[in-house]
Amino acid sequence: MSTDTRLVIDPDTEAILERMVTGKPLDPEVYRRVREEGARITEEIRRTQGTVSIAVDLIRESRNDV
């Protein structure tokens, strides 16, 4: 009995990886879907976690160390 260990990558991720490796332009439809998914994830994080502003605190903290 063998276990299939192949990685399954969705087509949008595959297109992004190809863009990163080859520099080939990203199809506008893929770009649109990726942007929409990113916006959906961002909204979900804001809804469940609130606005996270740790970067501001880190910048202020680093300035005090100088």
VENNOR-V219241 format. One record per residue. N is the residue number from 0. RES is the residue in one letter. PHI is phi in degrees with one decimal (999 if undefined). OMEGA is omega in whole degrees, 0 to 359 (NA if undefined). BURIAL is # if it has 9 or more other ideal C-beta (glycine too) atoms within 8 Angstrom, else .. Layout:
n=(N	N)
res=(RES	RES)
phi=(PHI	PHI)
omega=(OMEGA	OMEGA)
burial=(BURIAL	BURIAL)
//
This chain:
n=(0	1	2	3	4	5	6	7	8	9	10	11	12	13	14	15	16	17	18	19	20	21	22	23	24	25	26	27	28	29	30	31	32	33	34	35	36	37	38	39	40	41	42	43	44	45	46	47	48	49	50	51	52	53	54	55	56	57	58	59	60	61	62	63	64	65)
res=(M	S	T	D	T	R	L	V	I	D	P	D	T	E	A	I	L	E	R	M	V	T	G	K	P	L	D	P	E	V	Y	R	R	V	R	E	E	G	A	R	I	T	E	E	I	R	R	T	Q	G	T	V	S	I	A	V	D	L	I	R	E	S	R	N	D	V)
phi=(999	-115.4	-107.0	-77.8	-111.7	-67.3	-82.8	-101.6	-116.4	-67.9	-59.7	-66.6	-63.5	-60.6	-64.6	-66.4	-61.9	-62.7	-61.6	-64.6	-80.2	-103.8	82.4	-61.0	-58.0	-81.8	-58.5	-56.2	-68.9	-63.7	-57.2	-61.5	-62.9	-65.4	-61.6	-64.0	-64.9	-62.3	-65.0	-64.3	-65.0	-59.0	-63.3	-63.4	-64.3	-61.8	-67.3	-88.5	-113.3	79.7	-76.6	-103.8	-124.8	-70.4	-62.1	-61.5	-61.9	-65.1	-64.7	-62.4	-62.8	-67.3	-70.0	-72.6	-78.6	-79.2)
omega=(180	179	178	182	179	179	178	181	180	185	180	178	178	179	179	178	178	178	181	185	188	185	179	180	179	177	182	180	176	179	180	181	180	178	180	179	177	178	179	180	178	180	178	178	178	181	185	186	187	178	181	183	181	181	180	179	180	179	179	179	180	178	180	181	185	NA)
burial=(.	.	.	.	.	.	.	.	.	.	.	#	.	#	#	#	#	#	#	.	.	.	.	.	.	#	.	.	.	#	#	.	#	#	.	.	#	.	.	.	.	.	.	.	#	#	.	.	.	.	.	.	.	.	.	.	.	.	.	.	.	.	.	.	.	.)
//
